[in-house]
Amino acid sequence: MSEDDGVRIDIDGLVSSMERMVPHDVLMPPNCSIFKIPIILSRHNENAFIPDAFSIGPFHHGNQKLKATEKIKARYMHDLISRSRSRDTILRTLISSIAEVEKEAREYYAEPINYSPEKLVEILVIDGCFLIELFCKRTYRDLRKEDDPIFSRPCMFHFLYHDLILLENQVPWMVLERLFNQTNDSSDWNMPRPLATLATTFMRTIYLTYRIDPKSDQCINMRGIKHFVDLSYKLSTLPSTDPQPDQCIIIECIKHLVDQFRKLAALSSTPFRKLANSSSGEEKKKSLRDWELLPSATSLVEAGIKFKRATSGSLLDIKFKDGVLEIPPLVVNDLTETIIRNLISYEQCCPNCGFKFASYVVLLDSLINTVKDINILCDHEIIDNCLNPEDAAQLFNKLYHDTFVAFDYVDLSREVNRFCQRRLPRWRAVLMGKYFNTPWAGFSTLAAIILLIMTFLQTLYAMKK
């Protein structure tokens, strides 16, 4: 006890109380990769993080607004297990298999799961079987029935495309793999493709670029995917031709579908590799601290820089050489904001994930300030815009707000800005833009130059005479 001016303080009791306040479970488990979106990120657009119709995993399970689709998920689970050779015992086998890894699966979630082990196993089995059957029916049409609750109703796909890319709406990839291996034993129907290939085929419809080869099984060597968002992230930089061994996705480390998206985007591409190979750590820190943005697309055209649609399979593989800025094509539609926000949130939450997608959005934001900038990129087939041009221009101006970004395009930005400071390309661009922008304008300008030269020669001849 301490007594001062008549105030009595129970020091021993206070010490005991404060010691009890110290949490002992704040460290993130090594497999942790499914996160609740921080309020500072979700407040910009809450609808980009909340499922519309389907809850996948425990975070949104039990939401009354999503209860209607629980019957659809159970129906799909029944369709999947009904093709098994051991259909009478397969459900027991699936439950036992997931029960073995229930504790490990729980560690994939960054927030505490307030469900008993039995309830969590139930959620993972039903949702996992639903996803597997969804991917199978997408690839193999013969599995679909006329009264299928999803494939007979187009609106369901819009809900699914939105809900499956949400970081909070995931199940661990290792759960999907266990369920897939246990159910892929039908004598009537065996899935010849691995699960990640089936998921990639489904993802082609919602993806940010059209450059996904559904037959690129050799590129999906499947060790390292964590979840659907990671799969989406990886697909962003998966080369479309001649993949190298180190550019494959390795299946043993996949954590969930988001992770598979992410890792495809995170595969090495030119600007990132160039920065990573800096001669010293101090050099790298300096380049990240002193990075500069690009001028807008309109300003770059005025400076004499040309835009070119890149052929790289990597969405993030942006290159600049000899006055030409090559950018892979990007599809901009009503799902683009949801996809990018969840990919950026994954980068912000996941340890040692990097800032590749946030850097990509920062670069696009610097290029796009007005509708004219959007039109320039659309004219060069770099952006395939399905939105109103004004909405598309505003989209990129807010996507990375309240995020920490270590810019990965430092060298590229520096080269572009250095080129813009040169006068000759700018003069040539102004000349071509104002006086040779059409054949008739070019002809008129050429005629005026010839007339000016002839007038000068005539005057000179008259002076000499």
SVG drawing of the C-alpha trace seen along z (x, -y; Angstrom):
<svg xmlns="http://www.w3.org/2000/svg" viewBox="-34 -44 61 91">
<polyline fill="none" stroke="black" stroke-width="0.4" points="0.0,0.0 1.1,-3.6 -0.4,-6.5 0.1,-10.2 -2.1,-13.1 -4.7,-10.6 -4.9,-8.7 -4.4,-5.0 -3.2,-3.1 -3.1,0.7 0.2,1.1 0.3,4.9 -3.3,5.1 -2.5,2.7 0.6,4.6 -1.4,7.8 -4.2,6.2 -1.7,4.6 0.1,7.9 -3.2,9.6 -3.8,7.0 -0.7,8.1 -1.9,10.4 0.1,13.5 -1.3,14.3 -0.5,11.1 2.2,12.7 1.0,13.7 1.2,17.4 3.6,18.3 0.7,19.4 -1.4,16.2 -2.6,14.9 -6.4,14.2 -7.0,10.8 -9.8,8.5 -9.5,5.2 -8.2,2.4 -10.8,-0.4 -8.3,-3.0 -8.5,-1.1 -12.1,0.1 -13.6,-3.3 -12.9,-4.5 -15.3,-1.9 -16.8,0.6 -18.6,2.4 -15.3,3.4 -14.6,5.7 -18.0,7.1 -19.6,10.1 -22.8,9.5 -24.3,13.0 -21.8,15.8 -19.9,16.1 -16.7,18.1 -14.9,19.1 -15.7,18.1 -15.4,14.3 -18.8,13.6 -20.5,16.9 -23.9,16.4 -24.6,13.1 -28.4,13.0 -28.0,11.2 -26.0,14.1 -28.1,16.9 -30.1,17.5 -27.0,19.0 -26.2,21.5 -28.6,24.0 -26.8,23.5 -23.4,24.3 -24.9,27.4 -26.4,28.5 -23.0,28.1 -21.3,30.1 -23.9,32.9 -23.2,32.8 -19.5,33.2 -19.6,36.0 -22.3,37.9 -19.7,38.6 -17.4,40.4 -16.9,44.2 -17.4,44.3 -20.4,41.9 -21.8,43.5 -18.6,42.7 -17.0,39.9 -18.6,37.1 -17.2,38.8 -13.8,39.0 -13.9,35.3 -14.8,34.3 -12.1,36.4 -9.5,35.1 -10.2,31.4 -10.5,32.2 -6.9,33.3 -5.8,29.9 -8.4,27.8 -5.9,26.1 -3.5,25.4 -6.4,24.0 -7.4,21.7 -3.9,20.2 -4.4,19.0 -6.8,16.3 -5.4,13.2 -8.5,12.6 -9.7,15.0 -12.3,17.5 -15.2,17.6 -16.4,21.0 -15.8,24.4 -13.5,26.8 -16.6,28.8 -18.3,25.7 -15.1,24.5 -14.7,27.9 -18.3,27.8 -17.8,24.3 -14.5,25.3 -15.9,28.6 -19.1,27.0 -17.4,23.9 -14.5,25.8 -16.6,28.4 -18.7,25.6 -15.7,23.9 -14.3,27.1 -17.6,28.0 -18.0,24.4 -14.6,24.6 -15.3,28.1 -18.6,27.1 -17.1,24.0 -14.5,26.1 -16.6,29.2 -20.0,28.3 -21.3,31.9 -21.4,31.6 -24.1,28.9 -27.8,29.6 -30.6,27.6 -31.8,26.4 -28.3,25.5 -28.8,22.6 -25.8,20.7 -25.2,21.5 -28.8,21.0 -28.9,17.6 -26.4,15.0 -26.8,12.7 -25.2,15.3 -21.9,15.0 -21.7,11.3 -22.1,12.0 -19.5,14.7 -16.9,12.7 -17.2,10.0 -17.3,12.3 -14.5,14.7 -11.8,12.0 -12.5,10.5 -9.6,11.0 -11.9,11.6 -13.9,14.2 -11.4,17.1 -10.6,20.6 -7.0,21.9 -5.7,23.5 -4.5,26.6 -8.1,27.2 -9.2,27.1 -6.4,29.4 -7.3,32.0 -11.0,31.9 -10.1,32.0 -7.8,35.0 -10.4,36.9 -13.3,36.3 -11.4,36.7 -11.8,40.5 -14.9,41.0 -14.7,43.8 -17.2,41.9 -15.6,38.5 -12.0,37.8 -10.7,34.3 -7.5,34.4 -6.5,30.9 -5.1,29.8 -7.2,27.7 -5.1,24.5 -5.7,24.8 -9.4,25.2 -9.4,22.1 -7.4,20.2 -9.9,21.1 -12.7,19.7 -10.7,16.6 -10.2,15.7 -13.6,14.1 -13.0,11.7 -9.4,11.0 -7.7,7.6 -6.2,8.7 -7.1,11.1 -3.6,12.5 -4.3,15.7 -3.7,18.9 -6.1,21.5 -3.7,24.2 -0.7,22.9 -0.6,25.9 3.2,25.9 3.3,22.5 1.3,23.5 3.7,25.7 1.7,25.0 3.7,24.7 3.1,21.4 -0.5,20.3 -2.3,19.3 -5.8,18.4 -7.8,17.0 -6.5,13.4 -2.9,14.7 -3.7,16.7 -5.1,13.5 -2.0,11.6 0.3,14.2 -1.7,14.2 -0.9,10.5 2.7,11.3 2.6,14.9 4.5,14.8 2.3,15.8 5.1,17.4 8.3,19.3 8.0,19.4 11.2,19.9 11.4,22.5 11.6,19.7 8.4,18.2 6.2,21.1 3.7,21.2 4.7,24.0 1.7,25.8 3.0,26.9 3.1,23.3 -0.2,22.0 -2.3,20.7 -5.6,19.7 -7.1,18.4 -6.2,14.8 -2.6,15.8 -2.5,17.6 -3.7,14.4 -1.1,12.4 1.8,14.6 1.2,14.6 1.4,10.9 4.5,11.0 6.6,13.1 9.7,11.3 9.3,8.6 11.8,6.1 11.4,3.0 11.3,5.0 14.3,7.1 16.3,4.1 15.6,2.4 16.3,5.5 19.8,5.9 21.0,2.5 24.6,2.6 24.0,1.8 21.2,1.6 21.9,-2.2 21.5,-2.7 18.1,-0.9 16.9,-3.0 18.0,-6.2 16.2,-5.3 13.0,-4.4 13.2,-7.7 13.8,-9.9 11.3,-8.5 9.4,-10.8 6.1,-10.3 5.5,-10.2 3.9,-13.1 0.4,-12.5 -0.2,-10.6 -1.0,-13.9 2.2,-15.5 4.2,-12.5 2.8,-12.6 3.6,-16.3 7.2,-15.5 7.6,-13.1 7.1,-9.8 5.1,-7.1 2.8,-4.5 2.8,-0.9 0.7,2.1 3.1,4.6 2.9,8.3 4.2,9.4 2.0,11.7 2.9,9.8 0.4,7.0 3.1,5.2 5.9,5.5 6.1,1.9 9.2,0.9 10.7,-2.2 13.2,-2.3 14.1,-4.7 11.2,-7.0 8.6,-4.2 6.7,-3.3 5.3,0.2 2.4,1.1 0.5,4.4 -3.2,4.1 -5.6,3.6 -9.3,4.3 -11.3,1.6 -14.8,2.5 -17.1,2.5 -15.0,5.2 -11.6,3.5 -11.8,1.4 -12.8,4.4 -10.0,6.5 -7.3,3.9 -8.4,2.8 -8.2,6.3 -4.8,7.0 -3.4,3.8 -5.0,4.6 -3.3,8.0 0.0,6.3 -0.5,4.0 -1.5,6.7 0.8,9.6 4.3,9.5 7.1,9.3 4.7,9.2 6.1,6.1 4.3,3.2 4.2,4.3 0.5,3.7 0.4,0.5 3.3,-0.7 1.5,0.2 -1.6,-1.8 0.6,-4.8 2.1,-4.7 -1.3,-4.5 -2.5,-7.4 0.3,-9.6 -0.4,-8.8 -4.2,-9.4 -5.5,-12.7 -8.2,-13.6 -10.4,-11.9 -7.9,-12.9 -5.3,-10.7 -7.8,-7.8 -8.5,-8.3 -4.8,-8.3 -4.3,-4.9 -7.5,-3.5 -6.4,-4.6 -3.2,-2.6 -5.2,0.4 -3.4,0.2 -6.7,-0.2 -9.9,1.6 -12.4,-0.7 -15.9,0.6 -16.8,-2.4 -17.7,-6.0 -14.4,-7.8 -14.8,-10.2 -15.4,-7.4 -12.4,-5.5 -10.2,-8.6 -11.3,-9.1 -10.9,-5.4 -7.1,-5.4 -7.0,-8.7 -8.1,-7.2 -7.1,-3.5 -3.9,-3.7 -5.0,-6.4 -3.9,-5.7 -1.4,-3.0 2.3,-2.8 4.1,-2.5 7.8,-1.9 7.7,-2.7 9.0,0.1 9.3,-1.8 12.0,-4.2 14.4,-3.6 11.7,-3.6 10.3,-6.9 13.7,-8.5 14.4,-7.5 11.1,-8.8 11.5,-12.1 15.0,-12.5 13.8,-11.9 11.0,-14.5 13.7,-17.1 15.2,-16.8 14.1,-19.5 14.4,-17.7 11.7,-15.0 9.4,-17.7 9.8,-20.0 9.3,-17.0 6.1,-16.0 4.7,-19.6 5.5,-19.8 3.8,-16.4 0.8,-17.2 0.1,-20.6 1.2,-20.6 1.3,-17.0 -1.6,-15.4 -3.6,-14.7 -2.5,-14.2 -4.1,-17.5 -2.5,-19.4 0.9,-17.8 0.4,-18.7 -0.6,-22.3 2.4,-22.7 4.8,-21.2 3.4,-23.5 3.8,-26.5 7.4,-25.6 8.2,-25.1 6.5,-28.5 8.6,-30.2 11.8,-28.7 10.9,-29.8 10.1,-33.3 13.4,-33.5 15.3,-32.3 13.5,-34.8 14.3,-37.6 17.9,-36.6 18.2,-36.4 16.6,-39.8 19.0,-41.4 22.0,-39.9 20.7,-41.1"/>
</svg>
